[in-house]
């Protein structure tokens, strides 16, 4: 059994480094020269519990990081000693509580971890569709985002010209729209004098019931392109009024805030790294049984659970 603390340190790396300096033993493959942090790589074949168990067979406490998403950094502290656990908590100081997940004295920690990142390239949206049908006996909702100034005419490489129709309309016509709302946000552009000017852009969000699975998967299939509109797949048991509130407040960066909202049982989306085809799936559930079910379905396709 072990005491586990998982912390999202993305917005506070400098602050967290000072905390780590207070510890004297580090575990892993690569140590930084200034000795403030040690990394340990979790392989797909070796789950979270196995890593923690093997580490604590050798060390009183361990501290390690592993890949979660392109935009976040999680670090795990584990110990079998309650005194070390209590000391570590006191050192966390003013790190926001929402960034800290505590698992006191558990021997099956992985079954409590609610986030999952995985590769579903060419199968975007498919695994969570099956999850919803199997665990909720319903099909989930799809949330699409259409940007006001985005070109949604695909380029036909064989004809060397743009198509004369908006690519997604044939698919959204097969789905049942249940909610629609708009959000404005500040952006910028370059004017004719090569000067940067502020602009006000608009994006429209549409929530659909999945009345046609082929259309749903076709919309997610474009996740790697600039003209993709599929944004989230969410539980069919979601309170859609809460979804609207979250998106209107946080817009394109709503995933983490949707994940923290108890009115949204689970959320699926894609995280983009910036390069061509550089994206992966991310999933969060209020009840870890959904994450556990999905991780077993994915087997060695999932990258990290945290």
Buried (B, 14 or more C-beta within 10 A) or exposed (E): EBBBBBBBBBEBEEEBBEBBEEBEEBBBEEEEEEEBBBBBEBEBEEBBBEBBBEBBEEBEBBBBBBBBBBEBBBBBBBBBEEEBBEBBBEBBEEBEEEBEBEBEEBEEBBBBBBBBBBBBEEBBBBBBBBBBBEBBEEBBBBBBBBBEEEEBEBEEEEEEEEEEEBBBEEBBEBBEEEBEBEBEEEEEEEEEEEEEEEEEBEBBBBBBBBEBBEBBBBBBBBBBEEBBBBBBBBBBBBBBEBBBBBBBEBBEEBBBBBBEBEBBBBBBBBBBEEEEEEBBBBBBBBEBEBBBBBBEBBEEBBBBBB
